[in-house]
Amino acid sequence: MSGHSKWHSIKHKKGALDAKRGKLFTKFIKEITVAARSGGGDVDGNARLRKAVADAKAGNMPNDTIERAIRRGTGEEEGVHYDEITYEGYGPRGVALLIEAVTDNRNRTVAEIRHLLSKNGGNLGETGSVGWIFAKKGYIVVDKAARSEDELFELAIDAGADDLREDGENFEIITSPENFDTVLSAVKATSIEPQVAEVTMVPQNYIKLEGQDARQMLKLIEALEDHDDVQKVSANFDISEADMAAAE
């Protein structure tokens, strides 16, 4: 949709919201710790940990802090125990929200998430209320100027991608989580640097928001992402570039 931006493809345009608030290190440590706990401390053999460490390094986290978080995850070093929780809810006009959090206090986190939602035009839903709208996918965004659609389609499909979609000034490459690393490596091997590359929850449909609804939705997302325990927010809305700019 030319001139419009889906939430999961515009996050990079809005910039690292958390970086402005000095909260990235806390989020990195939590993700590294949980990733190491769930899949082991070997970066080469744990794709989730590899991504978490790469993100932390890109955010200039010191290596000793990264290594300490890994050791806490594997139990080699004492540390706080974190639980992973996904909350489901709604934003303005029924936009579906998946809020992935890592917390050491479930009761505190759910109360604070509920408050943020109600304060910004949303509400917390029951488990399963919106989860069916999303599917876990590898998601890679490439600027249209990087390659022609035919060239990128052939490259992506040959590497194991499921689909290539046009979205405004970008192409979106969709993969299974299992094929994500292979497809990403194939893309980067041709000197293309993706704007976004992650395994995330991709919605099956989108709700178009305009004007006040769009601005309120972005305000809600920003409030959620500013919370210390929230690692990622997925939502199924689509807004114009003008509304996105007006909200910044």
N, C-alpha and C positions, 0 to 999 in steps of 0.2 A: 504494500500500500504506500505509494509514493507520498512523501510529505507527512507520514505518520510514523510513530515509533511504538513498538510493543515494549512492555516493561523489561522483559529479559534481554532485549537488545539495545536498550538506551542507558543502562546503568553506567556503562563506560563513559557516556557523554556527560553525565551528571558529575562524574569524578568520584573519588573515594570519599564518601560522606564522612566515614568514621575517621579518616586521616585528619580532618579538620578539627577533630575533637580529641585527638591523642589516645584513641581507644583501640587502635588496630592491634597493638601488641597483646593486649588481653585476649582479643578474639583469636589471634594466631596461636597463642599458647594453649587455649582451650581446644582448638581444632587439632593441633598437633598431638596433644595428650590423648584425646579420644581416638584419633586415627591410629596412633601407636598401640593403644589398648585393644582396639578391635581387630587390627590386622598385623600387629607385630612391628618391631622397631627397625626392620630392614627397609630403607627407602627404596631400593631397587625392586623389592618384592611386594611393596605395598603402594598401590597407585594413589590411594587417598592420602597417605602420608607424604608421598612424593609431591603431590600438588600442594599440600599444606606447607611443606618446607619451602617449595619454590615461591609461594605467595609471601611467606615470612621473609625470605631473603630479598625479594623484590621490595618489601617494605622496610628494608634495612635493619631487620632484627639481628642482633649479634649471634654468632654461631654457638656460643656457649649457652645462650638462653634457649636456642632451638634444641640443642642436645639435652639440656636439662628437662625440657618438656617431654622429649621422647622417653627419657629414662623414667619419668614419672608415669608415663602411659604404660610402660612395660613392667612397672612395679619395682624397678631397680633403685628408685629413689622415692622417699616419702613425699606425698603431695595431696592436694584436695581431690576428692572423688567427684567426677562430673557425670551427670546423666544427660543423654540426648532425648529431646522431646520435640515432636512436631505438633504445633497447634494449627487448627483449621478455623477459618473465620471468613468474615465478609467485610468489604469496604463499601463506599458509596455506590449506589445503583446495583448492589448485589455482586460486585467484583469478588471473585474467589481468591482467598489468601491462604498460602501455606507458609507458616512461620517456623523455621528450624532454629531450635535453641539448644544451648549447652549450659547446664546449671548445676549448682551445688545445693539448691533449695527449691524444690518443685513448687511448693505452696507460694513462696514469695514471687516466683517468676510468673506463674499463671495469674496471680492477682494483678501484677503490674502490666502484663500483656492485655488483660481484660480492660483495665483502666485506660490504656493508650488507645485501644480500639474504640471504646465508648466515647472517649473525649474527642475523637477525630472522625466521627461519622460511621464507625464500623461496629461489629459485634463478634464475639467469640461463638464458634459453632461447635456442634458435637463431632466426635471422632467419626470420620467417614462422610461428613457432610459435603465436603468439596474435593477430597482427595482423588475421587474418580475422574475429575476434570484434567488431572495432570499425569504425565508419564515421565519416568526417569530416562533422560536421553543425554547423549553427548551433543554439545552445542557449540558451533564454531561460526563466528561472524567475520566475513572478509569484505573489505571495501571493493566496490564494483570496479574501481580503477586497476585493481591488482591483476585481474585476468578476465577474459571473456567468459560469458556464461557457459558456452560449450566446453571450453578448455577446463574450467573449474569443475563442471559436472563430470566430465570424463575422469579427471584426476581423483575426485572425491569418491565416485562410485567404484572405480577400480581398486581404491584403497579399502573399501568396505563400508562406505557411508550408505545410509538409508535413503536420503533425499537431499536435494538442493532447492532452496526457495529464494525468491526475490523479495526483498523488504526495503523499499525506498532506495537509499544509496548503497545498500549492502546486499550481499548474498548470505543466506543462513545455511550452513551444512548441518544436517541432523544425522546422528549415528546412534547405534546401540552403545550402552556404557562400556561393553566389552571391546568394541572396535574404536573407541574414542582415541586412545593413544596412537594407534596405527594410522588413523586418518589424519590426526594432528601432525604426526611426524611427516607424512607424505606432503601435506600442505606446506609445512615449514621447509621441506627439502627443496622446494621450488622458489625459495627466497620470499615467500609470502608471510608476513607477520600478522596473524589474526588480531582483530580488535577485541574479541572476546573468545575464550576457549575454556570450557568448563563442562563438567557433568552436572546437570541441574534438572529441575522439574519443569517440563515444558507443557503448557496448557494445550488442550485440543481445540479450544475456541477462545475468542476474545470479545470483550465488551468495549465499544468505543465510547470514550469519555470526552466531554468538551467543557470549556468554560470553568465554572465554579466546581463542578464535579471533578474535573481533571486536576485542578489545583488542590482540592481537598484530598484527593487520592494520593498525590505526591507528598503532601504534608503528612499524611498517615504513614506512608512508607518510610519517610525520613525519620519520623518519631520512633517507629519500630526498629529501624536499623541503628538508631542511636542508642538503643538499649544494650547494656553490657552483655546480656546473655544471648541475644539474637545473633545468629551466624549468617542467616540468609532468609530473604523474603521472596517468594514466588507469587506472581499475580497474573490474572488473565485480562489485562486492560491494554488499550491502544489509544494513544492520544496524538494530537497534532504537534509538530515541532514548535508552533507558535505558543500553544498552551504550556508546553514544557519550558520554553524560554521565559514565559511570564511568571512561572512558579519559582524560578531560580533567584 
